[in-house]
Amino acid sequence: MSELQTWGAETTSEERTFALAAHLLTFVAPIFGPLVIYFIKKDSSRFVAYHAIQATLFQVITWALGGATCGVGFLLVVLSIMVALKANKGEWDAYPLIGGVGR
């Protein structure tokens, strides 16, 4: 196991792929998909753990606001995709309202 990286540290291709998967799994298994990634990688990659927690919390908020209009739902899907793509580039992006939770 590698030492946990510091905020903003260089990420590996594998870490970026797992971070991307944490966000995209929300389309298949909301809340539980990113949680599985979190528990698998939390001890070996701070970057992956961060993105998995971000995706999980965003899904919890999204589900809590489930009564919103379809237009809002569509925007939330687009936001999830945007953060997933940034994670795949190695960026430590955050969802609005969640901020840096999980750092």
For each residue, the residues with C-beta under 8 A, 3 or more apart:
1: 43 44
2: 5 44 45
3:
4: 43 44 45 46
5: 2 9 10 11 45 46 47
6: 9 46
7: 46 92 103
8: 92
9: 5 6 46 47
10: 5 90
11: 5 15 16 19 47 90
12: 15 16
13: 16 17
14: 17 18
15: 11 12 18 19 41 45 47 48 90
16: 11 12 13 19 20 47 87 88 89 90
17: 13 14 20 21 88
18: 14 15 21 22 37 40 41 45 48 51 52
19: 11 15 16 22 23 47 48 50 51 52 84 87 88
20: 16 17 23 24 84 85 87 88
21: 17 18 24 25 37
22: 18 19 25 26 33 34 37 38 48 51 52 54 55 87
23: 19 20 26 34 51 54 55 80 81 83 84 87
24: 20 21 27 28 84
25: 21 22 28 29 33 34 36 37 55
26: 22 23 29 30 31 33 34 55 58 59 80
27: 24 30 77 80
28: 24 25 33
29: 25 26 32 33 36
30: 26 27 33 59 62 63
31: 26 34 35 56 59 60 63
32: 29 35 36
33: 22 25 26 28 29 30 36 37 55
34: 22 23 25 26 31 37 38 51 52 53 55 56 59
35: 31 32 38 39 52 56
36: 25 29 32 33 39 40
37: 18 21 22 25 33 34 40 41 48 52
38: 22 34 35 41 42 48 49 52 53 56
39: 35 36 42
40: 18 36 37
41: 15 18 37 38 44 45 48 49 52
42: 38 39 45 48 49 52
43: 1 4
44: 1 2 4 41 48
45: 2 4 5 15 18 41 42 48 49
46: 4 5 6 7 9 49 50
47: 5 9 11 15 16 19 50 51 90 92
48: 15 18 19 22 37 38 41 42 44 45 51 52
49: 38 41 42 45 46 52 53 102
50: 19 46 47 53 54 92 102 103
51: 18 19 22 23 34 47 48 54 55 83 87 102
52: 18 19 22 34 35 37 38 41 42 48 49 55 56 102
53: 34 38 49 50 56 57 101 102
54: 22 23 50 51 57 58 83 94 95 98 101 102
55: 22 23 25 26 33 34 51 52 58 59 80 83
56: 31 34 35 38 52 53 59 60
57: 53 54 60 61 95 98 101 102
58: 26 54 55 61 62 76 79 80 83 95 98
59: 26 30 31 34 55 56 62 63
60: 31 56 57 63 64
61: 57 58 64 65 97 98
62: 30 58 59 65 66 73 76
63: 30 31 59 60 66
64: 60 61
65: 61 62 68 72
66: 62 63
67:
68: 65 72 73
69: 72 73
70: 73 74
71: 74 75
72: 65 68 69 75 76
73: 62 68 69 70 76 77
74: 70 71 77 78
75: 71 72 78 79
76: 58 62 72 73 79 80
77: 27 73 74 80 81
78: 74 75 81 82
79: 58 75 76 82 83 95 96
80: 23 26 27 55 58 76 77 83 84
81: 23 77 78 84 85
82: 78 79 85 86
83: 23 51 54 55 58 79 80 86 87 93 94 95
84: 19 20 23 24 80 81 87 88
85: 20 81 82 88 89
86: 82 83 89 91 93
87: 16 19 20 22 23 51 83 84 90 91 93
88: 16 17 19 20 84 85
89: 16 85 86
90: 10 11 15 16 47 87
91: 86 87
92: 7 8 47 50 103
93: 83 86 87
94: 54 83 98 99 100 101
95: 54 57 58 79 83 98
96: 79
97: 61
98: 54 57 58 61 94 95 101
99: 94
100: 94 103
101: 53 54 57 94 98
102: 49 50 51 52 53 54 57
103: 7 50 92 100
